[in-house]
Amino acid sequence: MIIVNLDVMMARRKISAGELAERVGITPANLSILKNNKAKAVRFSTLEAICTVLNCQPGDILEYAPEACDTREEG
């Protein structure tokens, strides 16, 4: 499972969701979906813009958590 730690980086940079959404060029609703780990995908251009505004690397906001993956067999 990929976990989005966007709220952590936003707190470190002292930027609100509204300001980040405006500066990145996405809607507050789409930023909320991303922040709350509800997004199924993120465009590289959006990720790049977020990293530019927050002055961070993608790895600062995205985390892979294997223990959170669904390990049930499909059948």
N, CA, C and O atoms as CSV, one atom per row, in Angstrom:
chain,resi,resn,atom,element,x,y,z
A,1,MET,N,N,0.850,-1.176,0.000
A,1,MET,CA,C,0.000,0.000,0.000
A,1,MET,C,C,0.896,1.240,0.000
A,1,MET,O,O,1.911,1.287,0.695
A,2,ILE,N,N,0.514,2.218,-0.771
A,2,ILE,CA,C,1.215,3.495,-0.780
A,2,ILE,C,C,0.488,4.445,0.166
A,2,ILE,O,O,-0.722,4.643,0.058
A,3,ILE,N,N,1.231,5.020,1.080
A,3,ILE,CA,C,0.671,5.961,2.038
A,3,ILE,C,C,1.150,7.363,1.674
A,3,ILE,O,O,2.337,7.580,1.429
A,4,VAL,N,N,0.225,8.300,1.641
A,4,VAL,CA,C,0.553,9.687,1.326
A,4,VAL,C,C,0.690,10.460,2.631
A,4,VAL,O,O,-0.276,10.618,3.377
A,5,ASN,N,N,1.903,10.939,2.898
A,5,ASN,CA,C,2.188,11.704,4.113
A,5,ASN,C,C,2.237,13.202,3.808
A,5,ASN,O,O,3.080,13.930,4.332
A,6,LEU,N,N,1.331,13.637,2.968
A,6,LEU,CA,C,1.309,15.028,2.544
A,6,LEU,C,C,1.066,15.976,3.711
A,6,LEU,O,O,1.664,17.050,3.773
A,7,ASP,N,N,0.202,15.593,4.626
A,7,ASP,CA,C,-0.104,16.462,5.760
A,7,ASP,C,C,1.125,16.717,6.637
A,7,ASP,O,O,1.266,17.797,7.211
A,8,VAL,N,N,2.008,15.727,6.741
A,8,VAL,CA,C,3.227,15.886,7.533
A,8,VAL,C,C,4.127,16.950,6.907
A,8,VAL,O,O,4.632,17.836,7.597
A,9,MET,N,N,4.321,16.850,5.588
A,9,MET,CA,C,5.185,17.820,4.903
A,9,MET,C,C,4.547,19.202,4.893
A,9,MET,O,O,5.249,20.208,4.990
A,10,MET,N,N,3.224,19.261,4.777
A,10,MET,CA,C,2.540,20.551,4.818
A,10,MET,C,C,2.742,21.213,6.187
A,10,MET,O,O,2.954,22.423,6.270
A,11,ALA,N,N,2.676,20.424,7.242
A,11,ALA,CA,C,2.881,20.973,8.589
A,11,ALA,C,C,4.315,21.471,8.745
A,11,ALA,O,O,4.549,22.529,9.329
A,12,ARG,N,N,5.274,20.707,8.222
A,12,ARG,CA,C,6.669,21.129,8.309
A,12,ARG,C,C,6.917,22.436,7.565
A,12,ARG,O,O,7.725,23.261,7.993
A,13,ARG,N,N,6.217,22.618,6.449
A,13,ARG,CA,C,6.397,23.818,5.632
A,13,ARG,C,C,5.431,24.934,6.026
A,13,ARG,O,O,5.478,26.034,5.475
A,14,LYS,N,N,4.554,24.636,6.986
A,14,LYS,CA,C,3.573,25.617,7.483
A,14,LYS,C,C,2.736,26.198,6.343
A,14,LYS,O,O,2.655,27.413,6.166
A,15,ILE,N,N,2.116,25.301,5.578
A,15,ILE,CA,C,1.272,25.716,4.459
A,15,ILE,C,C,-0.093,25.048,4.606
A,15,ILE,O,O,-0.179,23.867,4.942
A,16,SER,N,N,-1.137,25.791,4.360
A,16,SER,CA,C,-2.495,25.255,4.479
A,16,SER,C,C,-2.866,24.477,3.220
A,16,SER,O,O,-2.235,24.617,2.172
A,17,ALA,N,N,-3.896,23.663,3.350
A,17,ALA,CA,C,-4.375,22.891,2.214
A,17,ALA,C,C,-4.865,23.818,1.102
A,17,ALA,O,O,-4.609,23.578,-0.078
A,18,GLY,N,N,-5.561,24.862,1.486
A,18,GLY,CA,C,-6.071,25.805,0.491
A,18,GLY,C,C,-4.953,26.486,-0.275
A,18,GLY,O,O,-5.027,26.629,-1.496
A,19,GLU,N,N,-3.919,26.907,0.437
A,19,GLU,CA,C,-2.794,27.565,-0.224
A,19,GLU,C,C,-2.041,26.585,-1.120
A,19,GLU,O,O,-1.657,26.931,-2.237
A,20,LEU,N,N,-1.829,25.361,-0.629
A,20,LEU,CA,C,-1.123,24.368,-1.445
A,20,LEU,C,C,-1.912,24.058,-2.715
A,20,LEU,O,O,-1.345,24.015,-3.806
A,21,ALA,N,N,-3.204,23.845,-2.573
A,21,ALA,CA,C,-4.037,23.546,-3.741
A,21,ALA,C,C,-3.950,24.672,-4.764
A,21,ALA,O,O,-3.811,24.419,-5.961
A,22,GLU,N,N,-4.031,25.901,-4.300
A,22,GLU,CA,C,-3.964,27.051,-5.201
A,22,GLU,C,C,-2.615,27.122,-5.905
A,22,GLU,O,O,-2.553,27.329,-7.117
A,23,ARG,N,N,-1.546,26.951,-5.154
A,23,ARG,CA,C,-0.200,27.071,-5.731
A,23,ARG,C,C,0.138,25.908,-6.662
A,23,ARG,O,O,0.900,26.073,-7.615
A,24,VAL,N,N,-0.433,24.730,-6.385
A,24,VAL,CA,C,-0.197,23.558,-7.237
A,24,VAL,C,C,-1.089,23.595,-8.477
A,24,VAL,O,O,-0.724,23.086,-9.537
A,25,GLY,N,N,-2.262,24.206,-8.324
A,25,GLY,CA,C,-3.186,24.284,-9.450
A,25,GLY,C,C,-4.176,23.132,-9.497
A,25,GLY,O,O,-4.600,22.714,-10.575
A,26,ILE,N,N,-4.547,22.616,-8.319
A,26,ILE,CA,C,-5.570,21.584,-8.244
A,26,ILE,C,C,-6.674,22.065,-7.311
A,26,ILE,O,O,-6.488,23.017,-6.553
A,27,THR,N,N,-7.809,21.407,-7.371
A,27,THR,CA,C,-8.920,21.813,-6.512
A,27,THR,C,C,-8.665,21.363,-5.075
A,27,THR,O,O,-7.985,20.363,-4.845
A,28,PRO,N,N,-9.206,22.097,-4.122
A,28,PRO,CA,C,-9.084,21.649,-2.727
A,28,PRO,C,C,-9.655,20.243,-2.525
A,28,PRO,O,O,-9.134,19.472,-1.720
A,29,ALA,N,N,-10.716,19.913,-3.250
A,29,ALA,CA,C,-11.309,18.576,-3.126
A,29,ALA,C,C,-10.323,17.501,-3.588
A,29,ALA,O,O,-10.194,16.466,-2.935
A,30,ASN,N,N,-9.630,17.734,-4.701
A,30,ASN,CA,C,-8.656,16.755,-5.180
A,30,ASN,C,C,-7.460,16.651,-4.244
A,30,ASN,O,O,-6.914,15.563,-4.057
A,31,LEU,N,N,-7.049,17.761,-3.657
A,31,LEU,CA,C,-5.964,17.721,-2.685
A,31,LEU,C,C,-6.396,16.914,-1.457
A,31,LEU,O,O,-5.609,16.140,-0.911
A,32,SER,N,N,-7.623,17.093,-1.035
A,32,SER,CA,C,-8.149,16.349,0.103
A,32,SER,C,C,-8.153,14.850,-0.175
A,32,SER,O,O,-7.791,14.058,0.695
A,33,ILE,N,N,-8.557,14.458,-1.372
A,33,ILE,CA,C,-8.552,13.043,-1.761
A,33,ILE,C,C,-7.137,12.481,-1.674
A,33,ILE,O,O,-6.928,11.371,-1.184
A,34,LEU,N,N,-6.182,13.248,-2.148
A,34,LEU,CA,C,-4.787,12.826,-2.097
A,34,LEU,C,C,-4.291,12.740,-0.654
A,34,LEU,O,O,-3.667,11.753,-0.265
A,35,LYS,N,N,-4.571,13.776,0.134
A,35,LYS,CA,C,-4.127,13.826,1.529
A,35,LYS,C,C,-4.693,12.688,2.363
A,35,LYS,O,O,-4.024,12.187,3.267
A,36,ASN,N,N,-5.914,12.279,2.068
A,36,ASN,CA,C,-6.604,11.273,2.879
A,36,ASN,C,C,-6.443,9.856,2.347
A,36,ASN,O,O,-7.208,8.960,2.702
A,37,ASN,N,N,-5.442,9.659,1.491
A,37,ASN,CA,C,-5.131,8.335,0.944
A,37,ASN,C,C,-6.308,7.702,0.210
A,37,ASN,O,O,-6.465,6.481,0.234
A,38,LYS,N,N,-7.132,8.512,-0.438
A,38,LYS,CA,C,-8.274,8.009,-1.195
A,38,LYS,C,C,-7.978,7.980,-2.698
A,38,LYS,O,O,-8.765,7.433,-3.470
A,39,ALA,N,N,-6.859,8.560,-3.114
A,39,ALA,CA,C,-6.529,8.640,-4.543
A,39,ALA,C,C,-6.065,7.284,-5.052
A,39,ALA,O,O,-5.346,6.564,-4.360
A,40,LYS,N,N,-6.478,6.946,-6.257
A,40,LYS,CA,C,-6.029,5.719,-6.916
A,40,LYS,C,C,-4.771,5.974,-7.732
A,40,LYS,O,O,-4.033,5.040,-8.045
A,41,ALA,N,N,-4.526,7.226,-8.076
A,41,ALA,CA,C,-3.366,7.587,-8.894
A,41,ALA,C,C,-3.072,9.067,-8.694
A,41,ALA,O,O,-3.907,9.828,-8.205
A,42,VAL,N,N,-1.866,9.451,-9.085
A,42,VAL,CA,C,-1.488,10.864,-9.067
A,42,VAL,C,C,-0.640,11.111,-10.312
A,42,VAL,O,O,0.254,10.327,-10.631
A,43,ARG,N,N,-0.921,12.184,-10.994
A,43,ARG,CA,C,-0.136,12.533,-12.175
A,43,ARG,C,C,1.251,12.981,-11.747
A,43,ARG,O,O,1.413,13.642,-10.721
A,44,PHE,N,N,2.252,12.616,-12.543
A,44,PHE,CA,C,3.603,13.059,-12.248
A,44,PHE,C,C,3.683,14.579,-12.252
A,44,PHE,O,O,4.439,15.154,-11.469
A,45,SER,N,N,2.927,15.235,-13.111
A,45,SER,CA,C,2.964,16.698,-13.152
A,45,SER,C,C,2.431,17.288,-11.845
A,45,SER,O,O,2.941,18.303,-11.370
A,46,THR,N,N,1.417,16.662,-11.266
A,46,THR,CA,C,0.884,17.112,-9.981
A,46,THR,C,C,1.887,16.845,-8.866
A,46,THR,O,O,2.114,17.700,-8.010
A,47,LEU,N,N,2.486,15.654,-8.878
A,47,LEU,CA,C,3.495,15.314,-7.876
A,47,LEU,C,C,4.682,16.265,-7.967
A,47,LEU,O,O,5.213,16.706,-6.947
A,48,GLU,N,N,5.092,16.578,-9.186
A,48,GLU,CA,C,6.199,17.511,-9.385
A,48,GLU,C,C,5.850,18.894,-8.833
A,48,GLU,O,O,6.673,19.529,-8.174
A,49,ALA,N,N,4.634,19.354,-9.104
A,49,ALA,CA,C,4.212,20.671,-8.616
A,49,ALA,C,C,4.163,20.696,-7.093
A,49,ALA,O,O,4.578,21.678,-6.477
A,50,ILE,N,N,3.660,19.625,-6.478
A,50,ILE,CA,C,3.618,19.551,-5.014
A,50,ILE,C,C,5.030,19.605,-4.449
A,50,ILE,O,O,5.296,20.334,-3.493
A,51,CYS,N,N,5.933,18.833,-5.043
A,51,CYS,CA,C,7.327,18.818,-4.574
A,51,CYS,C,C,7.986,20.179,-4.765
A,51,CYS,O,O,8.790,20.602,-3.935
A,52,THR,N,N,7.652,20.861,-5.847
A,52,THR,CA,C,8.205,22.195,-6.082
A,52,THR,C,C,7.742,23.163,-5.007
A,52,THR,O,O,8.547,23.887,-4.421
A,53,VAL,N,N,6.440,23.173,-4.753
A,53,VAL,CA,C,5.877,24.103,-3.766
A,53,VAL,C,C,6.385,23.785,-2.364
A,53,VAL,O,O,6.700,24.696,-1.598
A,54,LEU,N,N,6.466,22.504,-2.025
A,54,LEU,CA,C,6.890,22.115,-0.674
A,54,LEU,C,C,8.406,21.957,-0.553
A,54,LEU,O,O,8.918,21.694,0.535
A,55,ASN,N,N,9.119,22.117,-1.661
A,55,ASN,CA,C,10.576,21.979,-1.674
A,55,ASN,C,C,10.989,20.647,-1.040
A,55,ASN,O,O,11.747,20.605,-0.071
A,56,CYS,N,N,10.462,19.553,-1.623
A,56,CYS,CA,C,10.735,18.227,-1.087
A,56,CYS,C,C,10.893,17.221,-2.221
A,56,CYS,O,O,10.735,17.562,-3.393
A,57,GLN,N,N,11.198,16.008,-1.871
A,57,GLN,CA,C,11.308,14.903,-2.811
A,57,GLN,C,C,10.033,14.065,-2.745
A,57,GLN,O,O,9.350,14.077,-1.721
A,58,PRO,N,N,9.694,13.333,-3.820
A,58,PRO,CA,C,8.507,12.465,-3.767
A,58,PRO,C,C,8.530,11.504,-2.578
A,58,PRO,O,O,7.490,11.224,-1.981
A,59,GLY,N,N,9.707,11.006,-2.239
A,59,GLY,CA,C,9.830,10.099,-1.102
A,59,GLY,C,C,9.527,10.741,0.243
A,59,GLY,O,O,9.319,10.042,1.235
A,60,ASP,N,N,9.503,12.057,0.279
A,60,ASP,CA,C,9.142,12.760,1.515
A,60,ASP,C,C,7.644,12.701,1.777
A,60,ASP,O,O,7.200,12.860,2.914
A,61,ILE,N,N,6.861,12.472,0.716
A,61,ILE,CA,C,5.407,12.459,0.898
A,61,ILE,C,C,4.760,11.119,0.544
A,61,ILE,O,O,3.602,10.881,0.888
A,62,LEU,N,N,5.500,10.243,-0.140
A,62,LEU,CA,C,4.965,8.927,-0.497
A,62,LEU,C,C,5.750,7.847,0.227
A,62,LEU,O,O,6.980,7.885,0.281
A,63,GLU,N,N,5.027,6.884,0.783
A,63,GLU,CA,C,5.661,5.808,1.549
A,63,GLU,C,C,5.024,4.482,1.160
A,63,GLU,O,O,3.803,4.388,1.033
A,64,TYR,N,N,5.844,3.465,0.972
A,64,TYR,CA,C,5.351,2.120,0.698
A,64,TYR,C,C,5.306,1.342,2.004
A,64,TYR,O,O,6.311,1.247,2.708
A,65,ALA,N,N,4.147,0.786,2.329
A,65,ALA,CA,C,3.978,0.029,3.569
A,65,ALA,C,C,3.501,-1.385,3.232
A,65,ALA,O,O,2.299,-1.616,3.098
A,66,PRO,N,N,4.437,-2.334,3.095
A,66,PRO,CA,C,4.040,-3.693,2.714
A,66,PRO,C,C,3.114,-4.355,3.723
A,66,PRO,O,O,2.255,-5.150,3.341
A,67,GLU,N,N,3.274,-4.042,5.002
A,67,GLU,CA,C,2.438,-4.670,6.024
A,67,GLU,C,C,0.989,-4.209,5.942
A,67,GLU,O,O,0.105,-4.848,6.511
A,68,ALA,N,N,0.740,-3.123,5.252
A,68,ALA,CA,C,-0.623,-2.604,5.117
A,68,ALA,C,C,-1.326,-3.186,3.900
A,68,ALA,O,O,-2.516,-2.940,3.700
A,69,CYS,N,N,-0.605,-3.959,3.080
A,69,CYS,CA,C,-1.204,-4.547,1.871
A,69,CYS,C,C,-2.158,-5.662,2.238
A,69,CYS,O,O,-2.002,-6.327,3.263
A,70,ASP,N,N,-3.146,-5.854,1.386
A,70,ASP,CA,C,-4.094,-6.938,1.554
A,70,ASP,C,C,-3.412,-8.222,1.087
A,70,ASP,O,O,-3.089,-8.350,-0.094
A,71,THR,N,N,-3.190,-9.166,1.988
A,71,THR,CA,C,-2.458,-10.385,1.638
A,71,THR,C,C,-3.382,-11.577,1.393
A,71,THR,O,O,-2.906,-12.702,1.236
A,72,ARG,N,N,-4.679,-11.350,1.358
A,72,ARG,CA,C,-5.607,-12.461,1.102
A,72,ARG,C,C,-5.426,-12.958,-0.314
A,72,ARG,O,O,-5.202,-12.176,-1.239
A,73,GLU,N,N,-5.526,-14.283,-0.476
A,73,GLU,CA,C,-5.436,-14.862,-1.820
A,73,GLU,C,C,-6.753,-14.633,-2.528
A,73,GLU,O,O,-7.830,-14.705,-1.935
A,74,GLU,N,N,-6.632,-14.349,-3.835
A,74,GLU,CA,C,-7.842,-14.197,-4.630
A,74,GLU,C,C,-8.288,-15.583,-5.060
A,74,GLU,O,O,-7.457,-16.452,-5.322
A,75,GLY,N,N,-9.581,-15.791,-5.131
A,75,GLY,CA,C,-10.010,-17.122,-5.520
A,75,GLY,C,C,-11.365,-17.096,-5.942
A,75,GLY,O,O,-11.916,-18.132,-6.313
